[in-house]
């Protein structure tokens, strides 16, 4: 495996904090700074980041690099939602000049999703510092791979500053991605919930996805273990995108994120609880709550929830259903909740086929996010969410073995 690691042990450099139990997690930028920015003296640096790219105290990485005398930061690159994290999901982002620094800001979710040679002209090192949420369809990991690919083609070194997986490093859920369904929301043949940090995934990408590996260095965290979800880290959450304002939304993304493309709202864009709500027009909220809780999913409970959309074609229509309380350490399979909900809806509203009501683009996106049509066709053929989840077990088991060489934390 082609990998270079930094920050294997920083106890002395960081004041011995890792000697105590319950210590706060320090992230990759803390490690890079503690090591005095190795290899960056005299180099021109580009930074891929957004507002969640901060140190353990919440200081933005771009500020830290700008303040370091030996670092010459020359360009910023933004993934989906932009460097400032304000652009809505799926929307194109334009290049611009940063008002704070005067640096060029290149969009990796606009005209191109892969850095071009013109964008990278004169850059010696690309630093990637983007907080992820541990789900395959969240596009930052696709950006990571394309950044590494572009860097490899031009001989540019890549530093990945590692960050926690908010879902922890133990949870693995879902099948893989069929070759015909590779896309920006499913670029790699990995389970939907893959259980790796960005640094660990970068090592896998470099070894298993890139034809020509890049010159990669991963700067590790200190104090993080695989059992930790976000609430265990002691770190303050910075929204990773407009609809992931809290770590609870990051957990909910895996549990409800598949439903938004087929006309069942998951709360994103329309409630204060994005990815924690499941609702449709005029459902019986109490009945749905009882049916869902009767499934008995460990660490997952539902309460009745209703609201009226503020605008759009359903303005004034009562939407009702459930709001989920998801323990991030829940033993229940989060991804399977999407199909468990569809099971409940099939019983409660047999006259409605949400897949038939969905647009062709909605069905296409649903299949892309699922890595192919198998889950949809199985459910339409009458298979339960539980049986669909069991169909993922072989890929989950093979992934647990495949990812072992790339694990950086116990």
C-alpha positions as CSV (number, residue, x, y, z in Angstrom):
1,X,0.0,0.0,0.0
2,X,1.3,3.4,-1.0
3,X,1.0,5.7,2.0
4,X,2.8,8.2,4.1
5,X,1.5,9.1,7.5
6,X,2.2,12.0,9.8
7,X,1.3,12.6,13.4
8,X,1.5,9.0,14.7
9,X,2.3,10.2,18.2
10,X,2.2,13.9,19.2
11,X,1.9,13.5,23.0
12,X,5.0,15.5,23.7
13,X,4.4,18.1,21.0
14,X,0.8,18.7,22.2
15,X,1.6,18.9,25.9
16,X,1.0,15.3,26.9
17,X,-2.8,15.7,26.5
18,X,-3.2,12.1,25.2
19,X,-2.1,10.7,28.6
20,X,-5.5,11.4,30.2
21,X,-8.8,9.6,29.7
22,X,-11.6,11.7,28.1
23,X,-9.2,14.0,26.2
24,X,-10.5,16.2,23.5
25,X,-9.8,15.0,19.9
26,X,-7.3,17.1,17.9
27,X,-7.7,17.0,14.1
28,X,-5.3,16.9,11.2
29,X,-4.7,20.7,11.0
30,X,-3.7,20.6,14.7
31,X,-1.2,17.9,13.8
32,X,0.2,19.7,10.8
33,X,0.7,22.9,13.0
34,X,2.3,20.9,15.9
35,X,4.8,19.4,13.5
36,X,5.6,23.0,12.2
37,X,4.1,22.5,8.7
38,X,6.6,19.9,7.5
39,X,7.5,20.0,3.8
40,X,5.8,23.3,3.1
41,X,8.7,25.7,3.3
42,X,9.1,27.5,0.0
43,X,6.1,25.7,-1.5
44,X,3.1,27.2,-3.1
45,X,0.0,25.7,-1.4
46,X,-3.6,25.3,-2.6
47,X,-6.3,24.5,0.0
48,X,-9.5,22.5,-0.6
49,X,-11.8,23.5,2.2
50,X,-15.1,25.0,3.4
51,X,-16.4,26.5,6.7
52,X,-16.1,23.2,8.6
53,X,-12.3,23.1,7.9
54,X,-11.3,24.3,11.3
55,X,-8.9,23.3,14.1
56,X,-10.0,21.9,17.4
57,X,-10.7,25.4,18.7
58,X,-12.7,26.4,15.6
59,X,-10.0,28.5,13.9
60,X,-10.3,28.1,10.1
61,X,-7.5,26.2,8.4
62,X,-7.1,29.0,5.8
63,X,-6.3,31.4,8.7
64,X,-3.8,29.1,10.2
65,X,-2.0,28.6,6.9
66,X,-2.0,32.3,6.1
67,X,-0.5,33.0,9.5
68,X,2.3,30.4,9.2
69,X,5.5,32.2,8.0
70,X,6.8,29.2,6.1
71,X,3.5,28.5,4.2
72,X,2.6,30.3,1.0
73,X,-1.1,29.9,0.5
74,X,-1.9,30.9,-3.1
75,X,-5.4,29.5,-3.9
76,X,-8.6,28.1,-2.3
77,X,-10.8,25.3,-3.8
78,X,-14.4,24.7,-2.8
79,X,-16.4,21.4,-3.1
80,X,-20.2,21.3,-3.4
81,X,-21.8,24.2,-1.5
82,X,-18.7,26.3,-2.1
83,X,-15.8,27.5,0.1
84,X,-18.3,29.5,2.1
85,X,-20.7,26.6,2.5
86,X,-23.8,28.6,1.6
87,X,-24.8,27.3,-1.9
88,X,-27.8,24.9,-2.0
89,X,-27.4,21.2,-2.8
90,X,-26.6,20.4,-6.4
91,X,-26.3,24.0,-7.5
92,X,-23.3,25.1,-9.5
93,X,-20.7,27.4,-7.8
94,X,-18.7,30.0,-9.7
95,X,-15.0,30.9,-9.4
96,X,-14.4,34.1,-7.6
97,X,-11.8,36.2,-5.5
98,X,-11.9,35.8,-1.8
99,X,-12.8,39.1,-0.1
100,X,-10.8,38.3,3.0
101,X,-7.5,37.3,1.4
102,X,-7.6,38.3,-2.2
103,X,-6.9,34.7,-3.2
104,X,-8.5,33.1,-6.2
105,X,-11.3,30.7,-5.2
106,X,-11.8,27.8,-7.7
107,X,-15.0,25.9,-7.7
108,X,-14.9,22.1,-7.9
109,X,-18.7,22.0,-8.3
110,X,-19.3,24.3,-11.3
111,X,-17.9,24.1,-14.8
112,X,-15.6,21.3,-13.6
113,X,-15.5,18.9,-10.7
114,X,-11.9,18.0,-11.1
115,X,-9.2,20.7,-10.7
116,X,-7.9,21.7,-14.1
117,X,-4.2,22.2,-15.1
118,X,-4.9,26.0,-15.2
119,X,-6.2,26.0,-11.7
120,X,-3.2,24.0,-10.5
121,X,-0.5,25.9,-12.4
122,X,2.3,26.8,-10.0
123,X,0.9,24.8,-7.1
124,X,3.3,22.5,-5.3
125,X,1.1,21.0,-2.6
126,X,-2.7,20.6,-2.4
127,X,-4.1,20.4,1.1
128,X,-7.5,18.8,1.6
129,X,-9.3,19.7,4.8
130,X,-13.0,19.0,4.5
131,X,-15.3,17.5,7.2
132,X,-17.3,14.6,5.9
133,X,-20.3,12.7,7.2
134,X,-19.5,9.1,6.4
135,X,-22.1,8.5,3.7
136,X,-21.1,7.5,0.1
137,X,-23.5,9.9,-1.6
138,X,-22.2,13.0,0.2
139,X,-20.1,14.4,-2.6
140,X,-17.0,15.6,-0.7
141,X,-15.4,12.2,-1.0
142,X,-15.9,12.2,-4.8
143,X,-14.1,15.6,-4.8
144,X,-11.3,14.1,-2.7
145,X,-10.7,11.4,-5.3
146,X,-10.7,13.9,-8.2
147,X,-8.3,16.2,-6.4
148,X,-6.0,13.3,-5.9
149,X,-6.3,12.2,-9.5
150,X,-5.5,15.7,-10.8
151,X,-2.6,16.0,-8.5
152,X,-1.2,12.7,-9.6
153,X,-1.3,13.7,-13.2
154,X,0.7,16.8,-12.5
155,X,3.1,15.4,-9.9
156,X,1.6,17.6,-7.1
157,X,1.8,16.4,-3.5
158,X,-1.4,16.0,-1.6
159,X,-1.8,16.5,2.2
160,X,-5.0,15.2,3.7
161,X,-5.8,16.6,7.1
162,X,-7.8,14.0,8.9
163,X,-11.1,14.4,10.7
164,X,-13.6,12.2,12.5
165,X,-16.3,10.2,10.8
166,X,-19.4,11.5,12.6
167,X,-21.0,8.0,12.4
168,X,-17.9,6.4,14.0
169,X,-15.5,4.0,12.5
170,X,-17.3,0.8,13.2
171,X,-20.6,1.2,11.4
172,X,-20.7,-0.3,7.8
173,X,-24.0,-0.5,6.0
174,X,-25.2,-1.1,2.4
175,X,-24.2,-2.8,-0.8
176,X,-21.7,-1.6,-3.4
177,X,-22.0,0.4,-6.6
178,X,-22.7,-1.3,-9.9
179,X,-20.3,-0.3,-12.7
180,X,-23.1,1.2,-14.8
181,X,-24.2,3.4,-11.9
182,X,-20.9,5.1,-11.0
183,X,-21.6,8.8,-10.5
184,X,-20.6,11.8,-8.5
185,X,-23.0,10.5,-5.7
186,X,-21.6,7.0,-6.0
187,X,-18.0,7.2,-7.4
188,X,-16.6,4.3,-5.5
189,X,-17.7,0.7,-5.1
190,X,-17.9,0.9,-1.3
191,X,-20.9,0.4,1.1
192,X,-23.1,3.4,1.6
193,X,-22.0,3.8,5.2
194,X,-18.3,3.0,4.8
195,X,-16.8,3.6,8.3
196,X,-13.6,5.5,7.4
197,X,-12.2,8.9,8.1
198,X,-11.3,11.1,5.1
199,X,-7.6,10.2,5.6
200,X,-8.3,6.5,5.7
201,X,-10.5,6.7,2.6
202,X,-7.8,8.7,0.8
203,X,-5.3,5.8,1.4
204,X,-7.9,3.4,-0.1
205,X,-8.5,5.7,-3.0
206,X,-4.8,6.0,-3.7
207,X,-4.3,2.3,-3.6
208,X,-7.5,0.9,-5.1
209,X,-9.1,3.6,-7.3
210,X,-6.4,5.7,-8.9
211,X,-4.6,4.2,-11.8
212,X,-1.6,6.4,-11.0
213,X,-1.3,7.1,-7.3
214,X,-0.6,10.6,-6.0
215,X,2.1,11.7,-3.6
216,X,0.0,11.4,-0.5
217,X,0.5,12.3,3.1
218,X,-2.2,11.9,5.7
219,X,-1.9,14.0,8.9
220,X,-3.6,12.0,11.6
221,X,-5.9,13.0,14.4
222,X,-4.9,12.5,18.0
223,X,-7.4,11.1,20.6
224,X,-9.9,9.6,18.1
225,X,-10.9,6.0,18.2
226,X,-13.3,4.0,16.0
227,X,-15.9,3.8,18.8
228,X,-16.3,7.5,18.8
229,X,-19.3,9.3,17.1
230,X,-19.2,13.1,16.9
231,X,-20.7,13.7,20.4
232,X,-17.8,11.7,21.9
233,X,-15.0,13.9,20.4
234,X,-15.4,17.1,22.4
235,X,-15.3,19.1,19.1
236,X,-17.8,21.8,18.2
237,X,-19.9,21.0,15.1
238,X,-19.6,23.4,12.2
239,X,-22.3,22.9,9.5
240,X,-20.7,20.9,6.7
241,X,-23.5,22.1,4.3
242,X,-26.7,24.0,4.6
243,X,-28.8,20.9,5.4
244,X,-26.3,19.4,7.8
245,X,-26.4,22.1,10.6
246,X,-25.9,19.5,13.4
247,X,-24.3,16.1,14.0
248,X,-27.8,14.8,14.4
249,X,-28.5,15.7,10.8
250,X,-25.4,13.9,9.8
251,X,-26.7,10.7,11.4
252,X,-30.2,11.3,9.9
253,X,-28.7,11.7,6.4
254,X,-27.9,8.0,6.3
255,X,-31.3,7.0,7.7
256,X,-33.6,9.2,5.5
257,X,-31.5,10.6,2.7
258,X,-32.7,8.2,0.1
259,X,-36.4,9.3,0.4
260,X,-36.2,12.9,-0.7
261,X,-36.0,12.0,-4.4
262,X,-39.3,10.0,-4.4
263,X,-41.6,12.6,-2.8
264,X,-41.3,11.6,0.8
265,X,-39.8,14.6,2.6
266,X,-37.0,14.0,5.1
267,X,-37.2,17.5,6.5
268,X,-34.4,18.9,4.4
269,X,-35.1,22.5,3.2
270,X,-38.6,22.6,4.8
271,X,-38.1,22.0,8.6
272,X,-35.7,22.8,11.4
273,X,-34.8,19.1,11.5
274,X,-33.2,18.2,8.2
275,X,-32.9,14.4,7.6
276,X,-34.7,13.7,10.9
277,X,-38.3,13.9,9.7
278,X,-40.3,11.6,7.5
279,X,-43.6,13.0,6.2
280,X,-46.0,13.1,3.4
281,X,-49.3,14.8,2.6
282,X,-52.0,14.2,5.2
283,X,-50.6,11.0,6.8
284,X,-51.9,9.8,10.1
285,X,-48.9,10.9,12.3
286,X,-50.0,9.0,15.3
287,X,-50.6,5.8,13.4
288,X,-47.2,6.1,11.6
289,X,-45.5,6.7,14.9
290,X,-47.1,3.6,16.5
291,X,-46.3,1.4,13.4
292,X,-42.7,2.6,13.1
293,X,-41.9,2.2,16.9
294,X,-43.4,-1.3,16.8
295,X,-40.6,-2.4,14.5
296,X,-38.4,-2.1,17.6
297,X,-35.2,-0.7,16.1
298,X,-32.5,-0.5,18.8
299,X,-31.5,3.2,19.5
300,X,-34.2,4.6,17.2
301,X,-37.6,6.1,18.3
302,X,-40.2,8.2,16.6
303,X,-42.6,11.0,17.7
304,X,-45.5,12.4,15.7
305,X,-44.6,15.5,13.6
306,X,-46.6,17.8,11.3
307,X,-46.0,21.0,9.4
308,X,-47.1,23.1,6.5
309,X,-44.6,23.9,3.7
310,X,-43.9,27.6,3.5
311,X,-44.0,27.6,-0.3
312,X,-44.0,25.6,-3.5
313,X,-46.8,23.6,-5.0
314,X,-47.6,22.0,-1.6
315,X,-47.9,25.3,0.3
316,X,-50.9,25.0,2.7
317,X,-51.0,21.2,2.5
318,X,-50.5,19.6,5.9
319,X,-47.5,17.3,5.9
320,X,-47.4,14.8,8.7
321,X,-45.5,11.8,9.8
322,X,-42.6,11.2,12.3
323,X,-39.6,12.9,13.7
324,X,-36.8,10.5,14.5
325,X,-34.6,10.4,17.6
326,X,-31.5,8.6,16.5
327,X,-28.8,7.5,19.0
328,X,-25.5,7.8,17.0
329,X,-24.5,4.6,18.7
330,X,-27.7,2.8,17.7
331,X,-27.3,-0.8,16.9
332,X,-30.0,-0.5,14.3
333,X,-28.9,-0.4,10.6
334,X,-29.4,3.3,9.7
335,X,-29.5,2.9,6.0
336,X,-32.2,0.2,6.3
337,X,-34.5,2.8,8.0
338,X,-35.2,4.3,4.6
339,X,-36.8,1.0,3.5
340,X,-38.4,0.3,6.8
341,X,-40.2,3.7,6.4
342,X,-41.3,2.6,2.9
343,X,-42.6,-0.6,4.5
344,X,-44.8,1.4,6.9
345,X,-46.1,3.6,4.1
346,X,-46.9,0.6,2.0
347,X,-49.3,-0.6,4.7
348,X,-50.7,2.8,5.6
349,X,-51.2,4.2,2.1
350,X,-51.5,1.2,-0.2
351,X,-53.2,3.4,-2.8
352,X,-50.0,5.5,-3.2
353,X,-47.0,4.2,-5.0
354,X,-44.3,6.8,-4.2
355,X,-42.0,5.5,-6.9
356,X,-44.7,5.9,-9.6
357,X,-45.4,9.4,-8.4
358,X,-41.7,10.3,-8.5
359,X,-40.2,12.0,-11.6
360,X,-37.9,10.2,-13.9
361,X,-35.0,12.3,-12.6
362,X,-36.0,11.4,-9.1
363,X,-36.0,7.7,-9.8
364,X,-32.7,8.0,-11.6
365,X,-31.1,9.8,-8.6
366,X,-32.6,7.3,-6.2
367,X,-30.9,4.5,-8.1
368,X,-27.6,6.4,-8.4
369,X,-27.5,7.0,-4.6
370,X,-28.3,3.3,-4.1
371,X,-25.5,2.2,-6.4
372,X,-28.0,0.6,-8.8
373,X,-31.7,-0.3,-9.2
374,X,-31.5,-3.5,-7.1
375,X,-32.9,-2.1,-3.8
376,X,-35.8,-0.3,-5.6
377,X,-36.8,-3.3,-7.7
378,X,-36.6,-5.6,-4.7
379,X,-38.9,-3.4,-2.6
380,X,-41.3,-3.0,-5.5
381,X,-41.4,-6.7,-5.8
382,X,-42.6,-7.0,-2.2
383,X,-39.4,-7.6,-0.3
384,X,-39.3,-6.0,3.1
385,X,-36.7,-3.5,4.3
386,X,-35.3,-6.1,6.6
387,X,-34.7,-8.5,3.7
388,X,-33.2,-5.8,1.6
389,X,-30.8,-5.0,4.4
390,X,-29.8,-8.7,4.6
391,X,-28.9,-8.6,0.9
392,X,-26.1,-6.1,1.7
393,X,-24.4,-8.4,4.2
394,X,-22.0,-10.0,1.8
395,X,-20.6,-6.7,0.6
396,X,-20.5,-5.4,4.1
397,X,-18.4,-8.4,5.1
398,X,-16.0,-8.1,2.2
399,X,-15.6,-4.4,2.8
400,X,-14.6,-4.9,6.4
401,X,-11.8,-7.1,5.1
402,X,-10.9,-4.9,2.2
403,X,-10.5,-1.7,4.3
404,X,-8.3,-3.3,7.0
405,X,-4.9,-2.2,5.5
406,X,-6.0,1.4,5.5
407,X,-7.2,1.8,9.1
408,X,-5.2,4.4,11.0
409,X,-7.1,4.2,14.3
410,X,-8.1,1.4,16.7
